[in-house]
Amino acid sequence: MKKYQQLAEQLREQIASGIWQPGDRLPSLRDQLALSGMSFMTVSHAYQLLESQGYIIARPQSGYYVAPQAIKMPKAPVIPVTRDEAVDINTYIFDMLQASRDPSVVPFASAFPDPRLFPLQQLNRSLAQVSKTAT
């Protein structure tokens, strides 16, 4: 867990335990960095995270305050990070080819227009004309 996340978690727990009540003014960023020993950016990121999660609100030229509904908010769930998994490209290609033959599969990701829309005769005429003038 990153330092700003640790600080945010610490403040979140203080809010949940009632140390900070809704409407209470939190320490300023400079005061918090003196208390925590962390950098200004770390403290700023922690406050921004808590603000984005609805635990605190920023009042311009006044500081950060505990949000009125902060105590009622459940803790955000922690989603475990999964590891990358190897993909066999041959199996993937085979699956794609099989799917392309299935009439029930609509290829929305495909950006190929219908071949009947391509002006093949006009292109052939143009190529023939260019090849005659180029020789």
C-alpha positions as CSV (number, residue, x, y, z in Angstrom):
1,M,0.0,0.0,0.0
2,K,1.4,3.4,-0.9
3,K,2.1,6.1,1.7
4,Y,-0.8,8.3,0.7
5,Q,-3.2,5.3,0.9
6,Q,-1.9,4.5,4.3
7,L,-2.5,8.1,5.5
8,A,-6.0,8.1,3.9
9,E,-6.8,4.8,5.7
10,Q,-5.6,6.1,9.0
11,L,-7.8,9.2,8.7
12,R,-10.7,7.1,7.5
13,E,-10.4,4.9,10.6
14,Q,-10.2,8.1,12.8
15,I,-13.4,9.3,11.2
16,A,-15.1,5.9,11.6
17,S,-14.1,5.7,15.2
18,G,-15.5,9.1,16.0
19,I,-12.2,11.0,16.6
20,W,-13.2,13.3,13.7
21,Q,-17.0,14.1,13.7
22,P,-18.9,15.3,10.7
23,G,-18.2,19.0,10.2
24,D,-14.9,18.9,12.0
25,R,-12.1,20.7,10.4
26,L,-9.1,18.5,9.6
27,P,-5.5,19.7,10.0
28,S,-4.3,21.8,7.2
29,L,-2.1,20.1,4.6
30,R,1.0,21.8,6.2
31,D,-0.1,20.8,9.7
32,Q,-0.7,17.2,8.5
33,L,2.7,16.9,6.9
34,A,4.3,18.1,10.2
35,L,2.2,15.5,12.1
36,S,2.8,12.6,9.7
37,G,6.3,13.4,8.5
38,M,5.2,12.8,5.0
39,S,5.7,15.1,2.0
40,F,3.3,17.7,0.9
41,M,2.3,15.7,-2.2
42,T,1.7,12.6,-0.2
43,V,-0.6,14.4,2.2
44,S,-2.3,16.2,-0.7
45,H,-2.9,12.9,-2.5
46,A,-4.4,11.3,0.7
47,Y,-6.8,14.3,1.2
48,Q,-7.8,14.1,-2.5
49,L,-8.4,10.4,-2.2
50,L,-10.6,10.9,0.9
51,E,-12.4,13.7,-0.9
52,S,-13.1,11.5,-4.0
53,Q,-14.5,8.8,-1.7
54,G,-16.8,11.3,0.0
55,Y,-15.2,11.2,3.5
56,I,-14.1,14.8,3.5
57,I,-15.0,18.0,1.7
58,A,-12.8,20.9,0.7
59,R,-14.0,24.4,1.3
60,P,-12.0,27.0,-0.6
61,Q,-9.8,29.2,1.5
62,S,-11.0,27.3,4.6
63,G,-9.6,23.8,4.5
64,Y,-10.8,20.2,4.6
65,Y,-13.8,19.1,6.7
66,V,-15.3,15.8,7.6
67,A,-18.3,15.2,5.3
68,P,-21.7,15.1,6.9
69,Q,-22.4,11.5,5.7
70,A,-18.8,10.3,6.3
71,I,-19.6,8.1,9.3
72,K,-22.4,6.2,7.4
73,M,-20.3,5.4,4.5
74,P,-19.0,1.8,4.3
75,K,-15.4,1.1,3.7
76,A,-14.5,0.7,0.0
77,P,-13.9,-2.9,-0.9
78,V,-10.4,-4.0,-1.6
79,I,-10.2,-5.8,-5.0
80,P,-7.3,-8.2,-5.2
81,V,-4.9,-7.8,-8.1
82,T,-4.7,-10.9,-10.3
83,R,-1.6,-12.0,-12.0
84,D,-1.2,-12.0,-15.8
85,E,-1.9,-15.3,-17.4
86,A,-0.2,-16.6,-20.5
87,V,-2.3,-16.9,-23.6
88,D,-1.4,-19.3,-26.3
89,I,-1.7,-17.2,-29.5
90,N,-2.4,-20.3,-31.7
91,T,-5.4,-21.2,-29.6
92,Y,-6.6,-17.6,-29.7
93,I,-6.4,-17.4,-33.5
94,F,-8.1,-20.8,-33.8
95,D,-10.9,-19.6,-31.6
96,M,-11.3,-16.5,-33.7
97,L,-11.4,-18.4,-36.9
98,Q,-14.0,-20.8,-35.5
99,A,-16.1,-17.8,-34.3
100,S,-15.9,-16.2,-37.8
101,R,-17.6,-19.2,-39.3
102,D,-20.4,-19.2,-36.8
103,P,-23.4,-17.3,-38.3
104,S,-24.8,-16.5,-34.9
105,V,-21.7,-14.5,-34.0
106,V,-21.9,-10.9,-35.2
107,P,-18.4,-9.4,-35.8
108,F,-19.0,-5.9,-34.2
109,A,-15.2,-5.4,-33.7
110,S,-14.5,-6.0,-37.3
111,A,-14.0,-2.8,-39.4
112,F,-14.2,-4.5,-42.8
113,P,-16.9,-3.3,-45.2
114,D,-18.8,-5.7,-47.4
115,P,-16.6,-6.5,-50.4
116,R,-19.5,-5.7,-52.7
117,L,-19.2,-2.1,-51.7
118,F,-15.6,-1.9,-53.1
119,P,-15.5,-0.3,-56.6
120,L,-13.4,-3.1,-58.1
121,Q,-14.3,-2.5,-61.7
122,Q,-13.4,1.2,-61.5
123,L,-10.1,0.4,-59.7
124,N,-9.2,-2.1,-62.5
125,R,-9.9,0.4,-65.2
126,S,-7.9,3.1,-63.4
127,L,-4.9,0.6,-62.9
128,A,-5.1,-0.4,-66.6
129,Q,-5.1,3.3,-67.7
130,V,-2.2,4.2,-65.5
131,S,-0.2,1.1,-66.6
132,K,-0.7,2.1,-70.3
133,T,0.5,5.7,-69.7
134,A,3.4,4.6,-67.5
135,T,5.0,2.4,-70.2
